[in-house]
């Protein structure tokens, strides 16, 4: 018979895996999210590898069960590629647009000064 704590551990693990999968999918659709996912995902995969190797060496798990973690490792590698591709995209200042002004530098400015900052301080607006 399966005890309640084993069922809860299975449910908890399933919830984490589903959330991680949804996070990977979201980062694929919206690459800017990849930077937020990287730290937690990298630590999870690192700990998973360590625990899996220890369990394998102790005979607690077989290679088939270790192989089931392949999707998580592949997802992590794809997340790294998405992040690398997102970081290499040109920013606004590199494609002819003016960078946004830092709001703290606009404190105490008149509305005219703020508009001038947004439009490039007297330059014509990009079309």
N, C-alpha and C positions, 0 to 999 in steps of 0.2 A: 504494500500500500504506500502511496506517495503522501508524505506529510505536507502540511500547509506551508511551511517555510520553503520547501522545494518548489511548490507551485508559485509562490510569490517571487522567488528568485528567477524562475523561468519567465514570469510576466514582466518583471523588471528588466531583464536582459532583452526580452522581445521589444519592449517599449524603447529602450536605448537604441537598438538596431534599426527600428523603424524611423526614429527621430534622426539618426545619423544618415540613413538613406534619403530621407526627405531633405535634409540639409545639403547633401551632395547634389541632389537634383536642383535645389534652389540656387546653389552656387553656379551650376552649369547655366541656368537661365539668367541669373543676375550675378555676373562675375565679381562685382564689388563685395559680395558677401563672403567670398573665399577667404579674405584676410581674417575675418572674424571666426571662421571655422577652423583655420589651420592650427592654432595652438592646442585646442582641446582634442581635435582629431589626431594630431601628431602624438600627443601624450598617450591617448587611448591605444593607438596602434603600437607604439613603443612598449607599453605595459603588456598589451596582448601578446606581442612577440615574446617578451621575457617570460611571462607566465606559461605560455604554450611550450616553450623550449624546456622549462623546468618540468612541466607535467609530462612531456614526452620522454624526457630522460628518466623520470621516476616511474614510467610505465602506467601513468594515470589516464593517458589518452592515446589513441592511435592516430596514424597519419591521415586517415580519412577525416577525422574530426578537425585536425589542424588545417587540412585543406579547405574546410568549410569557411575558414577566415580569409580565403583568397580574395573574395569580393570586397572586403573591407580594405585590404591592402591595395587592391586595384583602384578603389574609390579614392584612397589617399593620394596615390600617384596622379590620378586624373585631377584631383583638387589642386595639387602642386602645379600641374601644367596650366590649369585655368588661371591660377593666380599669376603665374609667370606671364601668360599672354595678356592678362588684364593690366599688369604693371608696365608692360612694354608699349601699350597704346599711347598715342600722343595726348597730352593734356590740352586744355583750351588755349593756353598761350602758344602752343606749338602749331595750332591750326588756324591762326589768324584772329582768334577771339581774345578779348581782354580778360585777364584773370580777375576773379572776384576780390574786392577789397576786404581786408581784415576789418571786421566790425569794430574792434576796439580802437582802431585808428580813426574812426569816424565820430567818436564822441565829441560833442561840442561844436560840430560842423553845422553850417547852415544847410538848408535843403539844396541850395544851388551848388554848394561845395560837394555834397554827396552825389548829386547828379553828374557833376563834372568828373568825379572819381569813377563812377560806374561807366561813363562813356569814354574814358581814356583821357581825361583832363584836357578837353578842348579838341580832341581828335574826332573825326567823323565816326559815327556808329557803323559797325560792320553790317553788311546786308546779307 
